[in-house]
Amino acid sequence: MADFWRKSILLTLVTFLTACGLATTRPKLEMRMAQSAFVAAKAAEAQTMAPGLYRKAEFYYLKAKSSYKRKYFNKAKQYAILSKKFSEKAEYVSIRKKALENL
């Protein structure tokens, strides 16, 4: 009888864990948007004009890529969104500083 309960609990646990894994989708759009924003910030020379924001963007972008590779898709999505946010801020600050220097 104890063997039956052990198997039942194991089967329930495996079913639950499988269902949770299938419910999570890959954050392809968020990863692509983070990549595009990061490349745009780099093209705007944000690493020299807004180094603090650029470093944060790079840090979160690398964390997003690492989490995605390890199949931690929820974390990858969060990091990608943060990377996009800091990349866009860095790009904006960089472009603004360049424009102010040319006045």
DRENBAMAR-21967 format. One record per atom (N, C-alpha, C, O): atom name; x, y, z; residue number from 1; residue in one letter; chain. Coordinates in Angstrom, 3 decimals, always signed. Example, Ala and Ser with C-alpha at 12.3 -4.5 7.8 and 13.67 -1.06 7.14 Angstrom:
BEGIN
NODE;N;+13.190;-5.690;+7.800;1;A;A
NODE;CA;+12.300;-4.500;+7.800;1;A;A
NODE;C;+13.200;-3.300;+7.800;1;A;A
NODE;O;+14.236;-3.319;+8.465;1;A;A
NODE;N;+12.850;-2.250;+7.080;2;S;A
NODE;CA;+13.670;-1.060;+7.140;2;S;A
NODE;C;+12.900;+0.030;+7.870;2;S;A
NODE;O;+13.409;+1.138;+8.039;2;S;A
//
This chain:
BEGIN
NODE;N;+0.816;-1.200;+0.000;1;M;A
NODE;CA;+0.000;+0.000;+0.000;1;M;A
NODE;C;+0.863;+1.269;+0.000;1;M;A
NODE;O;+0.558;+2.249;-0.679;1;M;A
NODE;N;+1.953;+1.218;+0.786;2;A;A
NODE;CA;+2.851;+2.375;+0.845;2;A;A
NODE;C;+3.511;+2.617;-0.513;2;A;A
NODE;O;+3.765;+3.762;-0.886;2;A;A
NODE;N;+3.788;+1.543;-1.250;3;D;A
NODE;CA;+4.384;+1.664;-2.575;3;D;A
NODE;C;+3.434;+2.372;-3.536;3;D;A
NODE;O;+3.861;+3.169;-4.371;3;D;A
NODE;N;+2.150;+2.075;-3.412;4;F;A
NODE;CA;+1.134;+2.725;-4.254;4;F;A
NODE;C;+1.125;+4.235;-4.013;4;F;A
NODE;O;+1.080;+5.012;-4.967;4;F;A
NODE;N;+1.167;+4.659;-2.737;5;W;A
NODE;CA;+1.144;+6.082;-2.415;5;W;A
NODE;C;+2.418;+6.779;-2.879;5;W;A
NODE;O;+2.377;+7.917;-3.348;5;W;A
NODE;N;+3.529;+6.102;-2.747;6;R;A
NODE;CA;+4.792;+6.670;-3.196;6;R;A
NODE;C;+4.762;+6.925;-4.703;6;R;A
NODE;O;+5.185;+7.983;-5.169;6;R;A
NODE;N;+4.262;+5.951;-5.458;7;K;A
NODE;CA;+4.163;+6.101;-6.906;7;K;A
NODE;C;+3.165;+7.186;-7.285;7;K;A
NODE;O;+3.399;+7.943;-8.228;7;K;A
NODE;N;+2.069;+7.265;-6.568;8;S;A
NODE;CA;+1.051;+8.288;-6.841;8;S;A
NODE;C;+1.607;+9.684;-6.615;8;S;A
NODE;O;+1.392;+10.586;-7.425;8;S;A
NODE;N;+2.316;+9.856;-5.520;9;I;A
NODE;CA;+2.902;+11.167;-5.217;9;I;A
NODE;C;+3.958;+11.523;-6.249;9;I;A
NODE;O;+4.021;+12.668;-6.698;9;I;A
NODE;N;+4.777;+10.573;-6.628;10;L;A
NODE;CA;+5.811;+10.813;-7.626;10;L;A
NODE;C;+5.200;+11.180;-8.974;10;L;A
NODE;O;+5.674;+12.098;-9.645;10;L;A
NODE;N;+4.158;+10.469;-9.368;11;L;A
NODE;CA;+3.486;+10.756;-10.635;11;L;A
NODE;C;+2.854;+12.150;-10.613;11;L;A
NODE;O;+2.938;+12.883;-11.598;11;L;A
NODE;N;+2.235;+12.510;-9.517;12;T;A
NODE;CA;+1.625;+13.831;-9.381;12;T;A
NODE;C;+2.689;+14.920;-9.449;12;T;A
NODE;O;+2.498;+15.940;-10.112;12;T;A
NODE;N;+3.792;+14.707;-8.773;13;L;A
NODE;CA;+4.876;+15.684;-8.774;13;L;A
NODE;C;+5.466;+15.863;-10.170;13;L;A
NODE;O;+5.698;+16.992;-10.601;13;L;A
NODE;N;+5.709;+14.782;-10.870;14;V;A
NODE;CA;+6.255;+14.846;-12.233;14;V;A
NODE;C;+5.272;+15.551;-13.164;14;V;A
NODE;O;+5.687;+16.364;-13.989;14;V;A
NODE;N;+4.001;+15.261;-13.050;15;T;A
NODE;CA;+2.984;+15.897;-13.881;15;T;A
NODE;C;+2.932;+17.398;-13.619;15;T;A
NODE;O;+2.852;+18.195;-14.554;15;T;A
NODE;N;+2.978;+17.776;-12.362;16;F;A
NODE;CA;+2.946;+19.191;-11.995;16;F;A
NODE;C;+4.160;+19.939;-12.533;16;F;A
NODE;O;+4.019;+21.019;-13.107;16;F;A
NODE;N;+5.333;+19.380;-12.355;17;L;A
NODE;CA;+6.563;+20.032;-12.826;17;L;A
NODE;C;+6.610;+20.127;-14.340;17;L;A
NODE;O;+7.096;+21.118;-14.884;17;L;A
NODE;N;+6.115;+19.120;-15.016;18;T;A
NODE;CA;+6.064;+19.148;-16.481;18;T;A
NODE;C;+5.105;+20.223;-16.959;18;T;A
NODE;O;+5.401;+20.944;-17.913;18;T;A
NODE;N;+3.968;+20.333;-16.309;19;A;A
NODE;CA;+2.981;+21.344;-16.697;19;A;A
NODE;C;+3.526;+22.744;-16.490;19;A;A
NODE;O;+3.286;+23.628;-17.313;19;A;A
NODE;N;+4.248;+22.959;-15.415;20;C;A
NODE;CA;+4.828;+24.282;-15.162;20;C;A
NODE;C;+5.868;+24.634;-16.226;20;C;A
NODE;O;+5.944;+25.780;-16.669;20;C;A
NODE;N;+6.650;+23.666;-16.626;21;G;A
NODE;CA;+7.672;+23.908;-17.643;21;G;A
NODE;C;+7.074;+24.209;-18.996;21;G;A
NODE;O;+7.639;+24.990;-19.762;21;G;A
NODE;N;+5.957;+23.614;-19.301;22;L;A
NODE;CA;+5.320;+23.842;-20.595;22;L;A
NODE;C;+4.564;+25.155;-20.639;22;L;A
NODE;O;+4.336;+25.700;-21.719;22;L;A
NODE;N;+4.172;+25.671;-19.486;23;A;A
NODE;CA;+3.400;+26.904;-19.444;23;A;A
NODE;C;+4.260;+28.132;-19.711;23;A;A
NODE;O;+3.740;+29.160;-20.145;23;A;A
NODE;N;+5.540;+28.048;-19.467;24;T;A
NODE;CA;+6.441;+29.177;-19.671;24;T;A
NODE;C;+6.860;+29.248;-21.136;24;T;A
NODE;O;+7.315;+28.261;-21.712;24;T;A
NODE;N;+6.700;+30.419;-21.722;25;T;A
NODE;CA;+7.087;+30.595;-23.122;25;T;A
NODE;C;+8.437;+31.300;-23.190;25;T;A
NODE;O;+8.835;+32.003;-22.261;25;T;A
NODE;N;+9.118;+31.102;-24.286;26;R;A
NODE;CA;+10.420;+31.742;-24.485;26;R;A
NODE;C;+10.213;+33.233;-24.778;26;R;A
NODE;O;+9.380;+33.584;-25.614;26;R;A
NODE;N;+10.952;+34.105;-24.108;27;P;A
NODE;CA;+10.795;+35.549;-24.319;27;P;A
NODE;C;+11.585;+36.040;-25.540;27;P;A
NODE;O;+12.486;+36.870;-25.416;27;P;A
NODE;N;+11.234;+35.519;-26.705;28;K;A
NODE;CA;+11.986;+35.863;-27.921;28;K;A
NODE;C;+11.891;+37.343;-28.252;28;K;A
NODE;O;+12.894;+37.976;-28.581;28;K;A
NODE;N;+10.683;+37.897;-28.166;29;L;A
NODE;CA;+10.492;+39.305;-28.504;29;L;A
NODE;C;+11.276;+40.214;-27.558;29;L;A
NODE;O;+11.939;+41.153;-27.997;29;L;A
NODE;N;+11.195;+39.933;-26.276;30;E;A
NODE;CA;+11.897;+40.763;-25.295;30;E;A
NODE;C;+13.412;+40.690;-25.494;30;E;A
NODE;O;+14.109;+41.698;-25.381;30;E;A
NODE;N;+13.916;+39.486;-25.791;31;M;A
NODE;CA;+15.348;+39.330;-26.019;31;M;A
NODE;C;+15.786;+40.103;-27.262;31;M;A
NODE;O;+16.832;+40.751;-27.261;31;M;A
NODE;N;+14.991;+40.030;-28.308;32;R;A
NODE;CA;+15.336;+40.741;-29.547;32;R;A
NODE;C;+15.301;+42.246;-29.341;32;R;A
NODE;O;+16.169;+42.966;-29.834;32;R;A
NODE;N;+14.295;+42.723;-28.611;33;M;A
NODE;CA;+14.193;+44.165;-28.354;33;M;A
NODE;C;+15.345;+44.647;-27.477;33;M;A
NODE;O;+15.875;+45.737;-27.692;33;M;A
NODE;N;+15.736;+43.839;-26.487;34;A;A
NODE;CA;+16.872;+44.207;-25.641;34;A;A
NODE;C;+18.156;+44.259;-26.459;34;A;A
NODE;O;+18.984;+45.152;-26.278;34;A;A
NODE;N;+18.314;+43.300;-27.355;35;Q;A
NODE;CA;+19.505;+43.274;-28.208;35;Q;A
NODE;C;+19.547;+44.509;-29.113;35;Q;A
NODE;O;+20.590;+45.148;-29.246;35;Q;A
NODE;N;+18.425;+44.836;-29.727;36;S;A
NODE;CA;+18.364;+45.996;-30.617;36;S;A
NODE;C;+18.655;+47.291;-29.863;36;S;A
NODE;O;+19.392;+48.148;-30.351;36;S;A
NODE;N;+18.077;+47.429;-28.682;37;A;A
NODE;CA;+18.307;+48.637;-27.892;37;A;A
NODE;C;+19.767;+48.733;-27.453;37;A;A
NODE;O;+20.346;+49.820;-27.443;37;A;A
NODE;N;+20.355;+47.605;-27.094;38;F;A
NODE;CA;+21.755;+47.600;-26.669;38;F;A
NODE;C;+22.681;+47.966;-27.825;38;F;A
NODE;O;+23.627;+48.732;-27.640;38;F;A
NODE;N;+22.422;+47.433;-29.001;39;V;A
NODE;CA;+23.230;+47.760;-30.183;39;V;A
NODE;C;+23.084;+49.237;-30.540;39;V;A
NODE;O;+24.056;+49.885;-30.930;39;V;A
NODE;N;+21.874;+49.766;-30.407;40;A;A
NODE;CA;+21.646;+51.187;-30.698;40;A;A
NODE;C;+22.395;+52.075;-29.701;40;A;A
NODE;O;+22.952;+53.105;-30.081;40;A;A
NODE;N;+22.408;+51.680;-28.441;41;A;A
NODE;CA;+23.145;+52.452;-27.435;41;A;A
NODE;C;+24.639;+52.426;-27.729;41;A;A
NODE;O;+25.331;+53.431;-27.569;41;A;A
NODE;N;+25.125;+51.271;-28.158;42;K;A
NODE;CA;+26.546;+51.156;-28.500;42;K;A
NODE;C;+26.883;+52.023;-29.714;42;K;A
NODE;O;+27.936;+52.659;-29.764;42;K;A
NODE;N;+25.978;+52.038;-30.686;43;A;A
NODE;CA;+26.195;+52.853;-31.886;43;A;A
NODE;C;+26.179;+54.343;-31.562;43;A;A
NODE;O;+26.828;+55.138;-32.243;43;A;A
NODE;N;+25.440;+54.718;-30.526;44;A;A
NODE;CA;+25.373;+56.125;-30.123;44;A;A
NODE;C;+26.530;+56.501;-29.200;44;A;A
NODE;O;+26.554;+57.597;-28.640;44;A;A
NODE;N;+27.496;+55.579;-29.045;45;E;A
NODE;CA;+28.667;+55.789;-28.200;45;E;A
NODE;C;+28.285;+56.054;-26.745;45;E;A
NODE;O;+28.878;+56.903;-26.080;45;E;A
NODE;N;+27.306;+55.329;-26.270;46;A;A
NODE;CA;+26.844;+55.496;-24.895;46;A;A
NODE;C;+27.892;+55.029;-23.886;46;A;A
NODE;O;+27.873;+55.460;-22.734;46;A;A
NODE;N;+28.813;+54.146;-24.309;47;Q;A
NODE;CA;+29.823;+53.665;-23.375;47;Q;A
NODE;C;+30.753;+54.782;-22.920;47;Q;A
NODE;O;+31.352;+54.689;-21.849;47;Q;A
NODE;N;+30.882;+55.844;-23.727;48;T;A
NODE;CA;+31.716;+56.973;-23.312;48;T;A
NODE;C;+30.884;+58.153;-22.823;48;T;A
NODE;O;+31.332;+58.902;-21.955;48;T;A
NODE;N;+29.687;+58.331;-23.362;49;M;A
NODE;CA;+28.850;+59.482;-23.008;49;M;A
NODE;C;+27.962;+59.218;-21.789;49;M;A
NODE;O;+27.656;+60.142;-21.036;49;M;A
NODE;N;+27.552;+57.975;-21.592;50;A;A
NODE;CA;+26.698;+57.607;-20.447;50;A;A
NODE;C;+27.165;+56.257;-19.914;50;A;A
NODE;O;+26.439;+55.267;-20.012;50;A;A
NODE;N;+28.378;+56.209;-19.348;51;P;A
NODE;CA;+28.956;+54.918;-18.979;51;P;A
NODE;C;+28.183;+54.155;-17.893;51;P;A
NODE;O;+28.114;+52.927;-17.940;51;P;A
NODE;N;+27.613;+54.851;-16.936;52;G;A
NODE;CA;+26.880;+54.180;-15.860;52;G;A
NODE;C;+25.650;+53.457;-16.382;52;G;A
NODE;O;+25.414;+52.295;-16.051;52;G;A
NODE;N;+24.873;+54.148;-17.192;53;L;A
NODE;CA;+23.673;+53.541;-17.766;53;L;A
NODE;C;+24.042;+52.420;-18.738;53;L;A
NODE;O;+23.382;+51.383;-18.790;53;L;A
NODE;N;+25.094;+52.647;-19.495;54;Y;A
NODE;CA;+25.530;+51.619;-20.454;54;Y;A
NODE;C;+25.983;+50.352;-19.727;54;Y;A
NODE;O;+25.671;+49.243;-20.160;54;Y;A
NODE;N;+26.709;+50.511;-18.636;55;R;A
NODE;CA;+27.160;+49.337;-17.867;55;R;A
NODE;C;+25.986;+48.553;-17.295;55;R;A
NODE;O;+25.989;+47.322;-17.299;55;R;A
NODE;N;+24.977;+49.282;-16.799;56;K;A
NODE;CA;+23.780;+48.603;-16.283;56;K;A
NODE;C;+23.067;+47.849;-17.408;56;K;A
NODE;O;+22.625;+46.715;-17.225;56;K;A
NODE;N;+22.965;+48.489;-18.560;57;A;A
NODE;CA;+22.312;+47.848;-19.700;57;A;A
NODE;C;+23.067;+46.591;-20.118;57;A;A
NODE;O;+22.463;+45.556;-20.400;57;A;A
NODE;N;+24.382;+46.691;-20.154;58;E;A
NODE;CA;+25.201;+45.540;-20.526;58;E;A
NODE;C;+25.079;+44.419;-19.498;58;E;A
NODE;O;+24.966;+43.247;-19.858;58;E;A
NODE;N;+25.103;+44.783;-18.220;59;F;A
NODE;CA;+24.989;+43.801;-17.143;59;F;A
NODE;C;+23.681;+43.018;-17.266;59;F;A
NODE;O;+23.681;+41.788;-17.213;59;F;A
NODE;N;+22.568;+43.735;-17.430;60;Y;A
NODE;CA;+21.272;+43.059;-17.531;60;Y;A
NODE;C;+21.130;+42.287;-18.841;60;Y;A
NODE;O;+20.467;+41.251;-18.880;60;Y;A
NODE;N;+21.742;+42.779;-19.901;61;Y;A
NODE;CA;+21.684;+42.056;-21.177;61;Y;A
NODE;C;+22.426;+40.717;-21.064;61;Y;A
NODE;O;+21.931;+39.691;-21.533;61;Y;A
NODE;N;+23.594;+40.729;-20.452;62;L;A
NODE;CA;+24.344;+39.482;-20.269;62;L;A
NODE;C;+23.623;+38.528;-19.331;62;L;A
NODE;O;+23.639;+37.316;-19.544;62;L;A
NODE;N;+22.983;+39.072;-18.281;63;K;A
NODE;CA;+22.196;+38.225;-17.375;63;K;A
NODE;C;+21.011;+37.616;-18.116;63;K;A
NODE;O;+20.676;+36.452;-17.897;63;K;A
NODE;N;+20.376;+38.388;-18.988;64;A;A
NODE;CA;+19.238;+37.876;-19.758;64;A;A
NODE;C;+19.675;+36.741;-20.674;64;A;A
NODE;O;+19.002;+35.714;-20.765;64;A;A
NODE;N;+20.812;+36.931;-21.357;65;K;A
NODE;CA;+21.313;+35.878;-22.239;65;K;A
NODE;C;+21.658;+34.615;-21.462;65;K;A
NODE;O;+21.357;+33.505;-21.901;65;K;A
NODE;N;+22.281;+34.789;-20.323;66;S;A
NODE;CA;+22.653;+33.648;-19.495;66;S;A
NODE;C;+21.417;+32.910;-18.986;66;S;A
NODE;O;+21.366;+31.681;-19.026;66;S;A
NODE;N;+20.439;+33.643;-18.516;67;S;A
NODE;CA;+19.206;+33.024;-18.023;67;S;A
NODE;C;+18.462;+32.313;-19.146;67;S;A
NODE;O;+17.889;+31.243;-18.938;67;S;A
NODE;N;+18.471;+32.902;-20.324;68;Y;A
NODE;CA;+17.795;+32.292;-21.471;68;Y;A
NODE;C;+18.460;+30.961;-21.832;68;Y;A
NODE;O;+17.778;+29.973;-22.104;68;Y;A
NODE;N;+19.786;+30.946;-21.831;69;K;A
NODE;CA;+20.512;+29.709;-22.145;69;K;A
NODE;C;+20.228;+28.614;-21.128;69;K;A
NODE;O;+20.168;+27.433;-21.471;69;K;A
NODE;N;+20.053;+29.018;-19.873;70;R;A
NODE;CA;+19.770;+28.044;-18.817;70;R;A
NODE;C;+18.286;+27.699;-18.721;70;R;A
NODE;O;+17.877;+26.932;-17.849;70;R;A
NODE;N;+17.486;+28.265;-19.618;71;K;A
NODE;CA;+16.046;+28.030;-19.695;71;K;A
NODE;C;+15.275;+28.589;-18.496;71;K;A
NODE;O;+14.221;+28.067;-18.132;71;K;A
NODE;N;+15.805;+29.649;-17.889;72;Y;A
NODE;CA;+15.078;+30.386;-16.861;72;Y;A
NODE;C;+14.378;+31.548;-17.569;72;Y;A
NODE;O;+14.817;+32.695;-17.483;72;Y;A
NODE;N;+13.293;+31.239;-18.263;73;F;A
NODE;CA;+12.681;+32.204;-19.161;73;F;A
NODE;C;+12.035;+33.386;-18.438;73;F;A
NODE;O;+12.036;+34.498;-18.965;73;F;A
NODE;N;+11.491;+33.171;-17.259;74;N;A
NODE;CA;+10.891;+34.292;-16.520;74;N;A
NODE;C;+11.962;+35.309;-16.123;74;N;A
NODE;O;+11.765;+36.515;-16.268;74;N;A
NODE;N;+13.085;+34.819;-15.628;75;K;A
NODE;CA;+14.195;+35.711;-15.264;75;K;A
NODE;C;+14.769;+36.379;-16.505;75;K;A
NODE;O;+15.086;+37.568;-16.479;75;K;A
NODE;N;+14.904;+35.629;-17.583;76;A;A
NODE;CA;+15.445;+36.191;-18.825;76;A;A
NODE;C;+14.567;+37.343;-19.312;76;A;A
NODE;O;+15.072;+38.364;-19.777;76;A;A
NODE;N;+13.272;+37.172;-19.202;77;K;A
NODE;CA;+12.343;+38.234;-19.635;77;K;A
NODE;C;+12.520;+39.480;-18.771;77;K;A
NODE;O;+12.584;+40.592;-19.295;77;K;A
NODE;N;+12.601;+39.304;-17.456;78;Q;A
NODE;CA;+12.790;+40.444;-16.552;78;Q;A
NODE;C;+14.094;+41.172;-16.850;78;Q;A
NODE;O;+14.122;+42.401;-16.925;78;Q;A
NODE;N;+15.176;+40.413;-17.019;79;Y;A
NODE;CA;+16.470;+41.033;-17.305;79;Y;A
NODE;C;+16.475;+41.721;-18.672;79;Y;A
NODE;O;+17.079;+42.783;-18.824;79;Y;A
NODE;N;+15.817;+41.137;-19.654;80;A;A
NODE;CA;+15.760;+41.743;-20.986;80;A;A
NODE;C;+15.015;+43.075;-20.941;80;A;A
NODE;O;+15.418;+44.040;-21.591;80;A;A
NODE;N;+13.942;+43.123;-20.183;81;I;A
NODE;CA;+13.183;+44.377;-20.063;81;I;A
NODE;C;+14.031;+45.448;-19.378;81;I;A
NODE;O;+14.026;+46.606;-19.796;81;I;A
NODE;N;+14.750;+45.069;-18.339;82;L;A
NODE;CA;+15.633;+46.030;-17.664;82;L;A
NODE;C;+16.761;+46.489;-18.582;82;L;A
NODE;O;+17.114;+47.668;-18.596;82;L;A
NODE;N;+17.318;+45.570;-19.337;83;S;A
NODE;CA;+18.382;+45.918;-20.274;83;S;A
NODE;C;+17.887;+46.912;-21.319;83;S;A
NODE;O;+18.571;+47.885;-21.636;83;S;A
NODE;N;+16.719;+46.666;-21.839;84;K;A
NODE;CA;+16.127;+47.568;-22.838;84;K;A
NODE;C;+15.924;+48.956;-22.242;84;K;A
NODE;O;+16.217;+49.964;-22.885;84;K;A
NODE;N;+15.426;+49.003;-21.021;85;K;A
NODE;CA;+15.175;+50.284;-20.354;85;K;A
NODE;C;+16.470;+51.079;-20.195;85;K;A
NODE;O;+16.521;+52.259;-20.541;85;K;A
NODE;N;+17.512;+50.437;-19.673;86;F;A
NODE;CA;+18.769;+51.149;-19.460;86;F;A
NODE;C;+19.481;+51.456;-20.775;86;F;A
NODE;O;+20.168;+52.473;-20.875;86;F;A
NODE;N;+19.335;+50.608;-21.772;87;S;A
NODE;CA;+19.936;+50.883;-23.086;87;S;A
NODE;C;+19.307;+52.110;-23.717;87;S;A
NODE;O;+20.005;+52.960;-24.270;87;S;A
NODE;N;+17.991;+52.201;-23.632;88;E;A
NODE;CA;+17.304;+53.361;-24.208;88;E;A
NODE;C;+17.670;+54.639;-23.483;88;E;A
NODE;O;+17.859;+55.679;-24.113;88;E;A
NODE;N;+17.773;+54.573;-22.151;89;K;A
NODE;CA;+18.192;+55.757;-21.392;89;K;A
NODE;C;+19.618;+56.161;-21.760;89;K;A
NODE;O;+19.904;+57.345;-21.941;89;K;A
NODE;N;+20.506;+55.187;-21.869;90;A;A
NODE;CA;+21.901;+55.479;-22.212;90;A;A
NODE;C;+21.995;+56.099;-23.602;90;A;A
NODE;O;+22.743;+57.053;-23.815;90;A;A
NODE;N;+21.234;+55.554;-24.539;91;E;A
NODE;CA;+21.240;+56.108;-25.897;91;E;A
NODE;C;+20.725;+57.543;-25.892;91;E;A
NODE;O;+21.305;+58.414;-26.542;91;E;A
NODE;N;+19.653;+57.790;-25.172;92;Y;A
NODE;CA;+19.080;+59.138;-25.108;92;Y;A
NODE;C;+20.069;+60.132;-24.510;92;Y;A
NODE;O;+20.272;+61.216;-25.056;92;Y;A
NODE;N;+20.678;+59.765;-23.394;93;V;A
NODE;CA;+21.642;+60.656;-22.733;93;V;A
NODE;C;+22.830;+60.913;-23.648;93;V;A
NODE;O;+23.319;+62.041;-23.718;93;V;A
NODE;N;+23.297;+59.901;-24.342;94;S;A
NODE;CA;+24.430;+60.047;-25.246;94;S;A
NODE;C;+24.110;+61.003;-26.391;94;S;A
NODE;O;+24.896;+61.896;-26.706;94;S;A
NODE;N;+22.962;+60.806;-27.002;95;I;A
NODE;CA;+22.557;+61.684;-28.115;95;I;A
NODE;C;+22.361;+63.118;-27.624;95;I;A
NODE;O;+22.730;+64.070;-28.311;95;I;A
NODE;N;+21.779;+63.267;-26.438;96;R;A
NODE;CA;+21.547;+64.599;-25.875;96;R;A
NODE;C;+22.871;+65.302;-25.586;96;R;A
NODE;O;+23.019;+66.488;-25.880;96;R;A
NODE;N;+23.825;+64.583;-25.016;97;K;A
NODE;CA;+25.121;+65.204;-24.713;97;K;A
NODE;C;+25.842;+65.618;-25.986;97;K;A
NODE;O;+26.459;+66.682;-26.031;97;K;A
NODE;N;+25.770;+64.793;-27.015;98;K;A
NODE;CA;+26.406;+65.141;-28.305;98;K;A
NODE;C;+25.764;+66.392;-28.879;98;K;A
NODE;O;+26.457;+67.269;-29.395;98;K;A
NODE;N;+24.442;+66.479;-28.792;99;A;A
NODE;CA;+23.745;+67.645;-29.334;99;A;A
NODE;C;+24.102;+68.908;-28.562;99;A;A
NODE;O;+24.268;+69.971;-29.160;99;A;A
NODE;N;+24.223;+68.804;-27.244;100;L;A
NODE;CA;+24.582;+69.966;-26.437;100;L;A
NODE;C;+26.018;+70.417;-26.666;100;L;A
NODE;O;+26.323;+71.604;-26.550;100;L;A
NODE;N;+26.895;+69.482;-26.987;101;E;A
NODE;CA;+28.289;+69.836;-27.279;101;E;A
NODE;C;+28.426;+70.596;-28.591;101;E;A
NODE;O;+29.339;+71.405;-28.756;101;E;A
NODE;N;+27.516;+70.333;-29.523;102;N;A
NODE;CA;+27.595;+70.975;-30.831;102;N;A
NODE;C;+26.963;+72.347;-30.883;102;N;A
NODE;O;+26.978;+72.988;-31.934;102;N;A
NODE;N;+26.409;+72.814;-29.781;103;L;A
NODE;CA;+25.782;+74.151;-29.772;103;L;A
NODE;C;+26.801;+75.242;-29.720;103;L;A
NODE;O;+26.443;+76.420;-29.706;103;L;A
//
